[in-house]
Amino acid sequence: WEQGPWTRCSVSCGETGGQQDRSVTCVEDDAHGEFSPTEEWKCAHSPRPAARQMCNAFPCPQWVAMEWSQCTVTCGRGLRYRVVLCLDHRGQHIGGCPPPLKPHVKEDCLVPVACHKPRALDPRHTSQLQTGPPPLLLLLQR
């Protein structure tokens, strides 16, 4: 039996896989050592090799989204992020996932805590916030 090369698999991945074919021919050699096709009954002494086989019978790569991050703020509206990877059936990070189906990696978030604005300073208490000598003393020191 002479076997040709396998054709390319009909699919790159999938639960049921695809198929590939090759030629299988009964041959005999002549007096010069050349092989030529002959009737199949002349090869009946050995089993005929397969001319078709299954291939690439594994799940296609899929988008896998990791956990969301914390919100970027501690009050009010912010953003949160996550990592999204295309993984093959062995868990390896590869390409091949359909871009339109990629889960989003950023979204709005709302922390249900009111954001308080600092109160305007009361001029009667600003002396408590000053550091260093009073401004009048600085002018006298020059």
C-alpha positions in Angstrom: 0.0 0.0 0.0 1.2 3.4 -0.9 -0.2 6.3 1.2 -0.3 9.9 0.1 -0.1 12.9 2.5 -3.1 13.9 4.6 -5.1 16.8 3.4 -5.6 19.9 5.7 -8.2 19.3 8.4 -11.6 20.5 7.4 -11.9 22.5 10.7 -9.4 24.2 13.0 -11.3 23.2 16.1 -14.6 22.0 17.4 -16.2 19.4 19.8 -16.9 17.0 16.9 -13.7 17.8 15.0 -13.2 17.6 11.3 -11.8 15.2 8.8 -8.8 14.8 6.5 -8.3 12.5 3.6 -5.4 10.9 1.8 -4.9 8.6 -1.2 -4.3 4.9 -0.5 -3.2 2.9 -3.5 -2.2 -0.7 -3.9 1.2 -0.7 -5.7 3.7 -3.3 -6.9 7.3 -2.9 -7.9 8.6 -4.0 -11.2 12.0 -5.4 -12.2 13.6 -1.9 -12.0 12.3 -1.2 -8.5 9.7 1.2 -9.7 6.3 1.2 -8.0 3.1 1.3 -10.1 -0.6 1.0 -9.2 -2.1 -2.5 -9.4 -5.3 -4.3 -8.5 -6.2 -4.1 -4.8 -6.5 -7.9 -4.4 -2.7 -8.1 -4.8 -2.5 -6.1 -1.5 -5.0 -8.3 0.4 -2.3 -9.9 2.5 -2.0 -6.6 4.5 -4.7 -4.4 6.0 -5.7 -1.4 3.9 -4.6 1.8 5.7 -7.3 4.4 6.5 -8.0 7.0 3.8 -9.9 9.3 6.2 -9.4 10.2 9.8 -10.8 12.6 12.4 -8.8 15.7 13.3 -8.8 18.8 15.6 -11.5 17.3 17.8 -11.1 19.8 20.7 -12.9 22.9 21.8 -12.2 26.1 20.0 -10.5 28.9 22.0 -12.8 30.9 24.2 -12.9 34.3 25.9 -12.3 34.0 29.6 -13.0 37.1 31.9 -11.2 37.4 35.2 -12.7 39.1 38.3 -13.6 42.8 38.3 -11.2 45.1 40.1 -12.3 47.4 42.9 -14.0 50.6 41.8 -11.5 53.4 41.1 -13.2 55.7 43.6 -14.3 55.4 47.2 -17.5 57.3 46.8 -19.8 58.1 43.9 -19.2 57.1 40.2 -16.0 55.5 39.0 -14.7 52.7 36.8 -13.7 49.1 37.3 -11.6 46.9 35.1 -10.9 43.2 34.5 -8.5 41.1 32.4 -10.1 39.2 29.5 -8.0 36.4 27.8 -8.5 34.1 24.8 -7.7 30.6 26.1 -7.4 27.4 24.2 -8.5 24.0 25.4 -5.3 23.5 27.4 -5.7 26.9 29.1 -2.9 28.5 27.0 -3.3 32.2 26.1 -3.5 32.3 22.3 -5.4 34.1 19.6 -8.3 32.9 17.5 -11.3 34.1 19.6 -13.9 36.1 17.7 -13.3 39.8 18.5 -17.1 40.7 18.4 -17.7 38.3 21.3 -15.0 39.6 23.6 -16.4 40.6 27.0 -15.8 44.3 27.9 -12.8 45.1 30.1 -14.1 48.3 31.6 -17.4 49.4 33.1 -18.9 52.1 35.2 -19.3 51.5 38.9 -21.1 53.3 41.7 -20.0 53.3 45.3 -23.1 54.0 47.4 -21.3 56.4 49.7 -22.0 60.1 49.5 -19.0 62.2 48.5 -18.6 65.1 51.0 -17.0 68.3 49.8 -14.7 70.1 52.3 -16.5 73.0 54.0 -15.4 76.5 53.3 -13.0 77.7 55.9 -14.4 80.0 58.6 -12.2 83.1 58.7 -12.5 83.2 62.5 -10.6 79.9 62.8 -8.0 80.3 60.1 -5.3 81.2 62.7 -5.5 77.7 63.9 -4.6 76.4 60.4 -1.6 78.7 59.9 1.9 77.3 60.4 4.8 79.5 61.1 4.8 83.1 62.3 1.9 85.5 61.6 2.2 87.4 58.3 2.7 90.8 60.1 5.7 89.4 62.0 7.3 88.2 58.7 7.1 91.8 57.3 8.8 93.1 60.4 11.6 90.6 60.2 12.8 91.8 56.7 
